[in-house]
Amino acid sequence: MGTTRRTFDELVAEADTVSVDGWDFSWLDGRATEQRPSWGYHRLVADRMAGASAALDVQTGGGELLAGVPRRPPLTVATEGWPPNLAKATRLLHPLGAVVVDAAEDAPLPFAADAFDLVVSRHPVRVDWAEIARVLAPGGTYLSQEVGPASVFEVVEFFLGPRPEEDRANRHPDHARRGAEAAGLEVVDLRLEHLRTEFFDVGAIVHFLRKVVWMVPGFTVEGHLDRLRAMHDHIEREGSFTATTTRFLVEARAPLAP
């Protein structure tokens, strides 16, 4: 016996009420797929953490990545500025011995200079390279996976129309290289990959846009009903909505002390 196909209204209503706190996308399991970068960021972070003495996770989200590291340094600190994520990260990381600090993404890092031999950040909203360089100890490492240029722009442009060329060029890895080098860091690894993402129902689109709020600024179901219905029709007709995710890895190193 076949399963009953869910209606547009049912899919949208469910996705519009589920929690979007933290940086956990498990609600999308079976409803969307995203190809992962070949470098395996979680494994890289775990390897670096195992050999570090003091580590900082900048813009930790809900703390999910840090909580999954099997061996954390004796001093492990995370920052987060969005209150729902801050609360979730605190609940998750404090029992593991990691300190969570309230720090806005556009504010200086509330730590002394040369405090950490490892700084990591997954999908930061923005990177303050001068602050990263300041808190890194001599010879310390910054390791980050970032959202690359024009990532998932097929979804963005479906809702907002064609984007200006300057929007498509934002978040290019070359900008990261220039920022790191201007702050006095040496870039030792920089890689960009284009990856396949598929959404299998319109509820997955709603959940994604509610969670990744900068994709379609001001997104609400009520304000975008026409485009959501068009998206639903596309998925019903084609089986999925396909987009290209871009990710880049950047590893930079602080100079050794004289």
N, C-alpha and C positions, 0 to 999 in steps of 0.2 A: 504494500500500500504506500503510495507516495505521500510526502509531507505537504502540508498546506502552505502555499506561498504567502508570505506576510505582506500586508498592504503598505503603501507609502506612509499612511498616517501612523500605523503601528511602529514601523521602523524609526520614523522621525521622533515620535513621542518617547520611545524608550531611550534613544541616544541623547535626547535633550534633557533627560533627568538624571542620568547616571553621573557619578562623581568623576571629575577630571583633575582632582588633586594629584600631586606628585608627577613623576616622569615614568610611570609604569603604563605601558600600552597593551597589557595583557587582555583588556576588554575587547581588543580588536582581533584576538586569535580566532581564526576561521572566517573572519569578515574582511580581512585585509592582509596582504603579505608585503614585506619589504626585504629586498635583497640586502645582505650584510656586506660591508667592506671586507676585502680580503685580508687586511692586516689584523683583524681581531682585537679591537680596542680593549675589551675587558681583560683579555689575556695579557696584553702589553702592560696595562696598569697593574695587574696582579704581580707580574714579574718585577716591575720597578718598585712596587710597595714592599715586596719581600726583602729588598736590599736597602731600603731607606731607613733613616733614623727619625725624621720628622717630615710629615706629608700634609699637604693642604689640597682639598678638593674644592675648587671655586665654582659657585653656582651649582650646588649639588642636586638641585631639584628636591625630590623626596628622599634622597640618600640611597637609592636603590643600587647604584653602581658600587659605591663604597661598601655597603653592607655585604655585597657578594664577593668581596676580596678575601681570600682565605687567611692571609697573613698581613695584618696592618702594622705599621711602625709603632713604636712605643708612644710617640706623640702623633696623633691623627686628628686633624681639624677640618671642618667643612664650613663653608659659608652659603647662605641662602637669604634672599630678600623678600620673596613673595610669601605672605603669612601662611596660606594653607600648606605650601610646600615646607616652610620652616617648621611648622608643627609636626608634619609627617616625618620629616628627617630627624627631628629631635626624638620622637617616639621610637624610631627605627635604630638610630645610631648610638644614643646614650647608653643603652644596655650593652653595647659592644665596646664601650670605652672610648668612643670618638666624641669630640666636643663639636657642637654645632653653634655657630655664631651668626647672629642677625646682621647682615651686611647687604646694602642695596647694590645692585649691579653697577651703578654709576658713581659709587662712593669709593674713596681710597680703602684699601684693605686694612683692617684694624689690627695690624701686626707689626712687630719691629722689623727692621731691615735684617737681611741674612738669616731669617728665621727657619726656612725650610730647605731641605736638600731635594725635595720633590714637590712640584705643584702640578696638579692635573685638572682638567675641566672637559666635560663632555657636553657639546652643543651649547657653549656659552652664548648669551644674547649679544654681548660685546666683550672685547678683550682690552683691558687697560695694560698695554705692554710695559709702560713705565712702572706700574705697580707690581707686575709680575717680576720684572727684573729686580726691583727693590727688595722684595721678600725672599728671593732665591739666594741661598748661600753660595759662596764662590764654588764653581764647578757643579752647581745644582742643575736640575733638569725640569723643564716644562714640557708636558706631554698632553696634547689635546686632540680630540676629534671634533671637527666643526661642520656645521651645515655649509655647503658650498653654494656657488652661484646658481640662480634660477632653479632652486630645488623645488620640486613638485609644482612648477609653474603651470603645468597643464590644469591643475585644480584651481590655482589662483586666477588664471586667465579665464577659466570657465565662468567664474563668478564676477570678476572685475573687468574682463576684456583685456586686450593687449596691453602689456606693461611697457613703459619707456625703456630704452636700451640701458640707461644708467641703473635701473632697478635690476635688470638681468645681469649686470656686471658686478653688483654688490657681492660681498663675501667671497671674492676670488682669492685663492691661496697666495697670489702675488702680493695682495694687500697685507696678509699675515707676515710674509717674509720681510716686507719693508718695515712693518711695525716692530717686529722683533729685532731687526738689525739696528733700527733707529734707537732702540732702548739699550743697545750694547750686547745683545744676545747673539749667539751663533746658531743659525738654523742648520741642524744636522740631518733632518728628514722632512720631506714635504711631498705628499702624494694626494692626488685627486682621483676619485672614481665616480662614474655615472652608473646608477643602480636602478633596477626595475621595481616599481611599486604598483600594486593592484588593489583596488577597492571593489568588494563584491556585493555591497548593498549601500543604499544611501545613508543608512544609519552610521556606517563606518565613516562616511564623509562628515556627517554632523559631529561625531565624536572627535574626529581629527581636528576640525576647525575650531571647536570649542576649547581644545587642549592647546593647540599651537596657535595662539591667538593673533600672532603677527602675520599670519598668512593672508587672512581676509579680515583686516581690522574692523572691529565693530560687528563681527558676524553674530547674527541671531537667526533662529529658525523663522520667526515671524517676518523679519526683514528680508529674507532671501527665499521665500517659499517658491516663487516662480522658477528660480534657477535650480532649487532642490528637486522640484518636480521634473525639470528637464534632465537633471542628473539621474534621477530614478528611471526615467524612460530610457536613457542611454544604457544604463546597466542592465535593465530588463532585456533590451534589444541585443547588446553585445556580450553580455555575460560578466563584464567588469568594466571599470574605468582605470586606464593605465596611465601612469605618470613616471617621470624620471626624477629620482632622488639623487642629489649630489652630496658627497661627503669628502672632506679632506683631513688628513692627518698631518699635524705639525709637531715636531720635536725640536726644542731649542735649548741651548746650554749657556749657563752663565760663565763668564771667564773665571779662571782660577785666580786666587789672590796673588798679588805680586810677591 
